[in-house]
Amino acid sequence: MHQALKLHQGKISEISAYDPLDLFSGSNDRVHKAIKGLFKTPQNNFRVFLNGSLILGGLGGNADATSCEVGETFENALKCVIQAVDGQRTQCFLDLISKTIFSSGLLNKVLEVQKLDNTDIEGAIHAYYNVISQPCVVCNKRPAEDELSERYSSLHSISNDESMKIVRNYLIAATAKNLSMMISFRPREDGSVESPYSMVYLESTNQSFDYKAYFIDLDLKPLERMEYYYKLDQQIVGCYVQMVKSTQQLSHIE
């Protein structure tokens, strides 16, 4: 849904082929599908560096969809890393990434943190106004008989500690939804057994790789971001609803 808003705002040129639900599905096949989607449309979600130099994706902004020319350049750049015939190295590399992500279990940990948010911003925003001891702007803008107002009005009756917990959990979950994962690979030399790093074996090339995976961008989102998150959510929903309506209207015309 956020992709629809970004497309409407001109921040991206096309909807991403990457679906986060695939990445966090727990299915090896769907994780691989997610990585292929990231390769096809990197935007600002996927970057590959080789010896410190960027070989795929963009720095400081969105990258265009991976063209045939970019794909060929990337394939050639992998010669020194992936021991496969021409035309197969990229696929093997994507296999390596998806296998590493799946076997590392890191995404399971992220998903557990994301699940701390059990009210979504539609509910957490009410707890936020409790915390800052201000009249709820959301409730003031909605009719009392509005379905959402009725659903969340009880949140203004909870204690300050409960409100703090809801807001804190939402911000922690928001941090987990916006972090970045870094994975470093190094081919393991033949005969090398001991290593301080984790190891993954790539069957398609009969290679073993040491890898290190970790997260960055872990700074907790500030309390003041709550209003921004709420406004963004409203924009996303509104844009998506409008897109669906437009699609339905076009289908009726056809």
N, C-alpha and C positions, 0 to 999 in steps of 0.2 A: 504493500500500500504506500509506503514511503517513496518507493520508486516512481509511482504515478505523480506524486507531488513534485519530485525532483525533475521529472520530465516536463511537467507543466511550467515549472520555473526556469527551464532551460539550463539546468545544472548538469544534465546528462543528455546524450543524444538518442539513447534507446533504453528500453527496460532491460535490466540485467538478466542474464541467463542463470545467475546464481540464486538459489533459494536457501536461506538459512535453515529452514525446516529440514532440508536434506542433510546439512552439515551436522545438526544436532539430533538426528533420527536414531542413532545407535545402530544403523544398518551400514555394513561395509560398502555395499553397492551404492547406496544413496550418498554416503560421504564422498565416494569417488565421483558421483554425478555432480556434487557441489563443487569439487575441485575443478572439474572440467568446465563448469559454468563460470568459475572465477577466471580461468585461463581465457575463455572465449570473450568475456567482458570484464576486464580487470577493474575498471573505474578507479576508485580510490581504495579498493578492498584487497588487492592482490599485487604484490611486487616480488620480483626475483632478482637477487644480486649474485654475481659470480666474482669472487675475489674482490669484493668491495664495490664493484661497478654494477649499475642497474642494467639489466638486460630484458626486463619485461615490466610493464606497468609505468605509472607516472609519479613524479615527485611533486608534492605540494598541490596536487589537484587530480582531476579525473583523467584516466587514460581511455582512449578510444577503444572500440572493439578490436580484438587482435586480427589484423589483416593477414592475408597469405604471405605478404612480404615480411611482416614482423614475425610471423610464425616460422618462416624459413630461416631467418636470422637467428631466432631463438634456438631452433633445432641444431644449427651449426655450432652455436656457442656451447652446447652441451657435450660436444665431442670429448672434451677433456675430463668429463665427469661420468657420463653414462656410456657404458660399453655396449652399444647396440648399433645396428645398421642404420643407414640414412633413412629417415622417414619414421623411425620407431623410437628415437630418443625422447621426444617430447612426451609420448604416451607412457614410456617407462618412468620418466621423471614424475608425471602426474600420479602414476601408480605408487611411486615411492612416497610422495607427500600424503596421499590418502591413507596408505598403510601405516605410516608413522603417526598421523593424527588419530587414527582409529585405535591403534595398539597402545598409544601413550596414555589414554584415558583422561587426558587433560580436559577435553570438552565435557566429560561427565561432571567434573568439578565445577566448571563454569556454569553448566546448566543448573546445578544444585543452588548456586548463588543467585542465578536469575529467578529461580522459583521463590525466593524470599518475598518478591512482590506478588502478593495474592489479592490486591485490590485494584491494580492498574492505576494509571494516573487519574482516571475518572473518579476513583474513590480517594486516592492519596491526596489529591488537591484539597479536599475538605479537611483532612487531618492537618494539612499544612497551615491552613488559616486558623485552626485551633492553636497550633504551636506558636504562631506569631501574634496571637491574640488580636486578630483583625476580623472585621465582618467578612463573611465568605462572599467573594465577588461572584462566584459561580451560582450560588443559590439566589443571590440578589437579581441575577439576570434571567433566571428561569421562573416560569409560573409555578406556583405552589403545587398545582395538580400535575405538573410534568412528571413523566414516569421516572426519569433519572433523579429528579429532586426527591421523590418519594423513596427511591431505593437508597440514596446516600444521606438523607437527612438525619438518620440515626447516628451517623458518625460525629455529629456535633454534640452528641450527648455522652461521648466516651471521655475517659480521663485524659489528662495531659500526657501521662506516661504512655498510655495506649496510642495516643496520637503521635508521640515522638517515635514509638516503635514502628508504626506504619510508614512514617516519612523516612526514617532511617533505613528501613528495609527496602523501600522503593529506590532510594538514592544508591544504596549498595548494589541492588539489582541493575540499576541504570548504568553503573560503572562497569558491571560484568557484561552488559550488552554492547558496550562501546570500546572495549579493550582490543588490543592487537596481540596476535600470537606470532612469535618469531621462532623459526626452526632453522638451525644450522646443520649442514651435512658435511661429512668428510669421508671419502672412500677409505675403508679400512685396508691396510696393506696385507698382502697374503702372508699367512702364518702368524699374524698379530692376534693375540688372544686377550690379553689384559688391556683394559681401557677404563678410564674414569667416567666415560659417557655411556649412554644407552646405545643399543645396537639394533638395526633393522636389516633384514635380509631381503633383497629384491630378486625373486626367482627368475624373472624374465631375462635378467642380465647376469645372473649368478654372481652378484656383488653384495658385499656387506658394507654398511655405512654406519659410522658413529654419528649420533645426532644429539643435539641439545635443543630442547623446546621450553619456552618460557613466555610469560605474558609481560606486556608493557602497557603504558597508559592506565595505570592502576590508581591514579589520584581520585579520591572520593569526590563525587559531584557535590558542589556547594548547595546549601539550602535554598539560595536565591534562584536556582535553576528550576525549581518546581513550577513556577508560573510559565517559564519558557516551555517546559515539557508539555504542560497542559495546552498552551496555545498551538504548539506544533502538532499535538495529537488531533486537535480540532481541525487544523488545516489539512492534515493527512486524510482524515475521515471524510471531510467535505469534498476534497478533490477526488477521492476514490469513488464516492457516491455519484458525483457528477460524471466521472468517466464511465461508470456502469450505465447510467441513464443515457448518455450519448451513444454508447455501443448498442443499447437496446433500441433506441430510435433509428439508428442506421440499419439494424437488422429488420425492422418493420418496413422501412423504405424499400429494401431489397426484396 
